[in-house]
Amino acid sequence: MLITSDKDVRRQLMALRGSEYRGSRVLSSYPRVPQPLASQWIARWKRAHPSTTPVESADISKGLWAVINNAGINSVGPVEIVTMQMFQRCAEVNLFGPIRVTKSVLPLIRQAQGRVINVTSERAFNPRAQSAPYCLAKSGLTIFSDCLSREMSEFKVKVITVVPGEFAGATSIVKPEIAEGLQDRLLQAQASLSLQDQQAVLYSKDNIETMVKSFQGAMELSGTSCEPVIQAYIDAVLNADPLSCYLVHGFKRQCLDPYILLVRCRPFVPECLMHTVEKILFFLLK
């Protein structure tokens, strides 16, 4: 989704409520970017994205105040049986996609002294077993944002991360057909293991099926609306002094998302105790 605004950024961002937030790009205008630079950006975008809607429909000749990278697919499974193709696809969408978009618009963002807003995940901070592809990609995007923030401080460009908690039920990231396709790929990879390895609990067919069911079960515990994430977008774009990182509670109990609470606890709790803290939080808040 491409959104431009000369006057009412808030109205444009509110329109995102009707979208599914998959790979949305929010581009808002700013009046100080020269036309030649905008023309160069249009040509570069066309070469990189030949199948997308022509960007001339967006008045980017006035420049870009903000870009929001919100691309996300999930991939789960034990590292040994998750294929390299699954790792690559997850990284391509969750990590390299936002990097490509950011690099494409960065000259205009710099000229406007604007903002780069990257949507990561609590899993960038809370590594989970059987979630390596997703955690890896989102952690990479977090580090990319931190590095870019240091580079862009010279140009007065703000680089901001939005870190949603559990919002699976408010998006299409765990639709039944996605879960079924994931299960099929994992079972196919599991079949290539030796018979002895297939009997191991971690790699068993029962474990894979249970894991995919829990993947879908996240919807029951999830927040049901992306409104808190939208509010974070709005503040990140409009606030004269935005946060560098927005931790957004999802879960069915807003403001008590155990995953976000874990992120907040992590700097103060030894790693050896984090699993116990996680169990306590889920026991109290489920």
C-alpha positions, -999 to 999 in steps of 0.1 A, spaced: 0 0 0 13 34 -10 0 65 7 10 101 2 -2 132 20 4 168 17 -19 179 45 -34 151 65 -10 124 74 -33 112 103 -62 106 79 -39 86 55 -26 64 83 -61 58 97 -70 43 63 -46 14 71 -73 1 95 -89 -15 65 -58 -32 52 -42 -65 62 -9 -48 70 11 -72 47 41 -53 34 24 -20 36 45 10 26 34 44 39 50 73 21 41 108 32 51 139 14 74 166 25 79 199 6 117 202 4 129 174 -20 140 186 -55 122 172 -85 153 156 -101 159 135 -71 122 124 -71 125 115 -108 156 94 -101 137 76 -73 107 69 -97 131 54 -123 148 32 -96 115 20 -82 102 10 -117 133 -10 -123 131 -28 -90 93 -33 -90 81 -35 -126 48 -52 -117 37 -26 -91 13 2 -96 30 32 -113 44 54 -86 37 86 -106 2 84 -90 19 94 -58 31 129 -56 65 120 -44 80 150 -63 75 168 -30 96 142 -12 90 116 15 85 122 52 81 86 63 83 50 51 68 22 71 81 -13 64 55 -38 76 62 -70 58 58 -103 75 54 -141 70 60 -168 96 79 -200 94 83 -225 122 100 -259 127 131 -275 141 162 -261 125 174 -295 112 142 -301 91 134 -265 81 147 -263 46 170 -236 34 143 -224 10 121 -218 41 149 -198 58 155 -178 26 118 -170 19 113 -158 55 144 -136 53 135 -124 19 102 -110 30 109 -100 66 144 -87 63 156 -81 28 123 -67 16 124 -38 42 160 -32 34 153 -29 -3 125 -5 2 145 16 27 175 18 3 152 29 -25 136 58 -6 165 68 17 178 97 -5 143 113 -3 140 106 34 174 122 40 165 153 20 133 156 40 149 148 74 121 123 77 116 89 93 122 52 86 98 30 106 105 -7 106 80 -32 121 98 -60 138 85 -84 164 88 -93 201 106 -124 187 135 -103 178 141 -102 216 125 -135 227 141 -164 208 119 -194 207 125 -231 199 113 -241 165 110 -205 154 145 -198 141 136 -185 106 113 -158 119 133 -149 149 165 -146 128 148 -123 102 132 -100 127 164 -98 148 182 -89 117 158 -61 109 162 -48 145 200 -47 141 196 -31 107 174 -4 122 199 3 150 228 6 126 209 28 102 198 50 131 234 57 139 242 65 103 212 88 98 217 108 130 240 131 110 211 139 86 185 143 114 166 113 101 149 92 128 149 54 125 121 39 146 111 3 153 76 -8 161 76 -41 181 42 -58 181 34 -85 206 8 -112 199 -14 -100 170 -17 -133 151 -55 -133 153 -57 -97 139 -38 -105 108 -36 -131 81 -2 -145 91 -16 -178 105 -45 -185 81 -55 -222 79 -41 -226 44 -8 -212 54 -6 -236 84 -15 -265 61 12 -256 36 38 -253 64 29 -287 78 32 -303 44 67 -288 39 79 -299 73 65 -335 69 82 -337 35 115 -326 51 110 -350 80 105 -379 56 141 -374 44 155 -382 79 166 -416 88 140 -439 104 158 -436 138 158 -398 137 121 -398 127 114 -415 160 130 -387 180 104 -366 199 115 -333 183 113 -346 147 83 -369 151 52 -365 130 31 -360 161 54 -331 173 52 -314 139 14 -316 138 12 -304 174 35 -275 167 15 -264 137 -17 -266 158 -1 -244 184 9 -220 156 -28 -217 148 -37 -217 184 -19 -184 189 -50 -168 173 -71 -176 204 -47 -157 227 -41 -129 203 -53 -93 203 -82 -91 179 -75 -56 165 -44 -40 150 -55 -6 164 -26 -4 190 -1 -9 161 -19 18 141 -16 41 170 21 34 172 24 42 135 6 75 139 27 86 169 59 75 151 50 96 120 35 127 137 52 131 170 80 157 169 99 136 194 89 99 188 102 69 207 131 50 191 112 18 198 75 12 204 66 -20 223 30 -27 214 9 -50 236 -12 -75 217 -26 -107 234 -61 -109 246 -53 -88 276 -40 -55 262 -13 -39 283 -6 -73 297 10 -91 268 34 -116 283 57 -115 253 61 -77 256 66 -81 294 93 -106 287 110 -80 264 109 -55 292 122 -81 318 151 -94 296 177 -67 304 173 -73 341 168 -111 344 196 -136 339 191 -158 308 190 -189 329 159 -176 347 140 -163 316 123 -196 309 109 -197 345 98 -161 342 80 -169 309 61 -198 325 50 -176 355 38 -149 332 18 -172 310 4 -190 340 -8 -157 354 -20 -140 322 -34 -168 300 
